Every structure is written in structure tokens, then in C-alpha cells.
């Protein structure tokens, strides 16, 4: 399926890296690729190639970066970059984390100045020296101000929020997110409520699923059937309504939850933001808005309503492998989602959703039978309306990055939706539904998924030969907006209903 686009990487030097996160740049997406010992890279599309725009503050050579996520913690309309560093497998690390704030401009701006918020005097004793893996953004109240959850290994996990004075506080215990386990992967988004929930994939123990109840959390994994204590979780994502959890040398899972109303049709985010999100109507290209639903409400059939998740993985997907990252996207824009599984030291795998469920397809050039894959992310780097897949390597040895795309994908129709917060930053965790004549599909804007990674903050839908009839957006505070008859082959910016209008 995939063609090799790695000649569009300006630097093919072997790199020992792990996670990658995508954040908006000046004229397109930026990808921060972590370096485990070598420098971090900040890749941005310039003059027909992805080029490194990292300043010394971002490169941070010598530390051991592994997980990364972007989010707006200070409500200034721009995303900060949280980089988790660890030089040890578990317990306490000698490395501390970075929380990089690009002052006044985008991260790839030639005049960018960075400040590490952990380096402020007010945070002198608040650095994170706990060994961990993945990082995810979480807006627990829907205010447009995010916190960052750090999945720690063999030591309590962290949940940092930023005060107006620049002080970082670990709020994990106070809000019900305290846990100590072999935490590996994270997925943040509407899963069992219509707010931002948090799934934590765990090694050597049960997974956790924290349900958002008015900004505080209750752990419900066993109640809803996703605890799965006998596997070793790695990458996690939502793929066409299924919660896909990769595993290390154990069975991979596709957790599905029956729709509250099976006659409604269409795929939904499992148990969370369903196909019927919006309210109101609008003229073509405009947005109608609706007020928030009560926090924790189940108006779309979400929540603890007696419908547990069930593992529906076909044998080909369930087969044990050394899975690292899993990525869900419509790479060929045909209207059907694919699920890419990055496997360490063996062939990567690819599955496509069809009428008969998930079936294996040939990954093509992205097979990487000798690849030491660690992380992967998707974005439309070159702006042609088709997604590229960026694969990071380096678990056992340095290898060049890989970049892949599908020939002819941009010829099919597509629509991209970029919701923003009250402050103009990416609304990570917002649920976006696109309705066509045949069905309705829903995607959450990525706040943290895969393994160690975070995708671009855009909901991308391939359309094939269909046209979009309606787009509906629900923000993490429950407010909604609807676009009627939106144009295809267009990226639509949708502002939060409470954003300033000027």
C-alpha cells in the first residue's frame, strides 16, 4: 500500500529516537522527534522536504527523550511541548523533563525563543525525575487549558497543571488520576463519557480507564471490560470505533462496544462521542452552535450503561507480535480507515476496515522487516490533502527515519477539520463527526495515542467519491458546532463557540 517517501527527509542520518508529536508551525505541521541521547529534531516542511528547525533548547542533546506531547497549558493560544526524559527502565531517573514554551511565535519561527517552564524559579523543586513512557494532554474541565499526564513505570504517574504564576503542580492524587504500575501507553479522549477520559495501557498488570466525572476521575477499566491483566500493553488508539491495544508478545486487542441504538448506523468512538454530536443548522460554510451538555452526561449513549467492551480482534490482528505504536488513519482517502502496527524487529502490519471487519493488507514499502521501530505519527506534511506516515526507529540501534505515503491518495476527496479552543489553540480531545450519504464517522482530535506519540491536531477524513453533508464538532466542555454542506478537499478551521469574535 505505502510508497517510500523518505527521499523527502532532508536528513537521513541514523537516529536513535522514540516518540514523535505533531504541533502547528508557521505554515504547516511540525513534528518533534525525540532523541535518546542524540538531539531531538523539530521537522517542518520547507522547500519540498522535511527539515530540522530545532534550536539548541529543543535539541537538548545528551538527555534521553522518549515520550512527547503538545498542548496549550497556559491558555495563550499556542501549544507547549512536553518532553519526557528517562535514562532508566523504571523508578527514578537522573534526567528531568522539559516543558518548552515558544514565546510569542510558532515553534519553527526563525526568531523563536524558548523557555523551559521546569527551569523557572517557582518550579525549582518540581521537576519530574520519575521514569516513564508516554505523555498525553488532558483538558479535564473543557476550559481550553490542558494538563499533561506522564505514564510512569514502577513509580507513581504524574499529572501536571500550570498555574497563572508559572508554577507546575502534580494534581494526579487530587483529581483521581493517581496510579502506580508499569504504565506504557495513553489514549486521552471521549471513551466512556462525553468529556476527556484517559486509558492507560499497562505492562504486567491490568490496564486503567479513568472516567471523567465533572473534572475528577473514577477508574472503571474492570467494570467496562478493558482491564485485560494478562497482556503487556503497548500502543493504543481508536480505530473506526474500536479501541485498538497492541501488546508485546501477547494477544493484541480490538475492544468494541455495541452502539446504544444499533439502528442508528455508522461507527462511533466506543462508548463515547457518537455520530450524533451536533445541534442546530447553518448555511453552507457557517457554523451553528449549541450550549454544553451537563458534565458526565450520557446523551450519546456514553458512560456506564451496562454495555461492556468486547474483544472483537480477528485472528490476524490478535496474533502476538512485538507491537510498539499503533496508528489509525485513512491513508488512501477511500473512506475506509487503516490501522498501522509498528513492530520491533519484524514486519510491520496493516489492516483495513471493510464490510467484513478488519482484514490484513500489504503495507508495501512500510513493511520494514528489519526496522527497529519505536514510534510513528501521521500528518499532512506537504499540504496535498493526503496523510504521510512518519516512523521513528532506534530501540536497539540507530536507524534513519522513515516517511511513507500512498500514491494517488490525494486524487480521492477528503475533508479536514481543525477545531480550536476558546484561546485559539488546537482543541485536542474534541470529537468531530462527518456525515455522508452512506454513514457517519467520528474521530477525536489526538491528545496522545499510539505509543510515546501524538498525531496532528486535525480530524482527517477520506471521502472516496462521496461528499460531506454535515460536520459536527463537540469540544471537551460539551459545547457543539455544526457545518452544513461543507466543502470537500478543504481544511476547515472551527472556533470554539466562546472564542472572541473580532
Secondary structure, DSSP 8 states (H G I E B T S, - for coil): -BEE-GGGBS----B----EEEEE-SSSEEEEE--BSS--EEEEEETTEEEE---HHHH-TTSBEEEEEEE-SSSSSS-EEEEEE-SSSSSB-S---EEEEE-SS-TT-TT--EEEGGGSGGGTT----B-EEEEEEE-SSSSS--EEEEEEEEEE-EEEEE-TTS-EEE-HHHHT---EEEEEEEEEE-SSSSS-EEEEEEESS--EEEEEETTEEEE-HHHHT---TTS-EEEEEEETTEEEEEEEEE--EEEE---SSGGG-S--STTSS-S----S---BT-EEEE----TT--TTS-SSSS---EE---HHHHS-EEEEEEEEE-TT-SS--EEEEEEBTS--EEEEEETTEEEEE--BGGG-TT-BEEEEEEE-SSSSSS-EEEEEE-SSS-B--EEEE-TTGGGSEEEEEEEB-TTSSB-TT-EEEEE-SS-EEEEE--SSBBTTBB--SSEEEEEET----EEEEE-TTS-EEEEES--SSEEEEE--TTS---
